[in-house]
């Protein structure tokens, strides 16, 4: 009974963060695709897992004969479910972690832009300096806002 409690608690604690982590760094259209794929995988995985455990239960009931205890067959099937969960935990632990976002230091990027603008203004290229500075500043903001988005 304690194993069921721990298994249920663990599944509840992992499901929501894992599902929300799947959406990190995705744009609107990509979120819709991931949502459909995730839901389909859950449905197929749940159906397949239930079918496998039903086959294991039936095999154990058939091996024990008519006078055998149904509880023993259920117990064996339950431990198979625990073994499948342990295998899933091992596989989850070898998944790669989330990469650190590459964000430039805020002060360094602004200092570089200001320095470049000052050089262009000194050369008499005020309008060009503003245009280049604005473009560089926009590029820096784009990298800071969505570092994980595909280009």
Protein Blocks (a to p, Z undefined) as FASTA:
>chain_A
ZZmmmmmmmmmmmmmmmmmmmmgoiafklmmmmmmmmmmmmmmmmmmmmmmmmmmmmmmm
mmnojmbcfklmmmmmmmmmmmmmmmmmmmmmmpccddddddddfklmmmmmmmmmmmmm
mnopmmlmmmmmmmmmmmmmmmmmmmmbcZZ
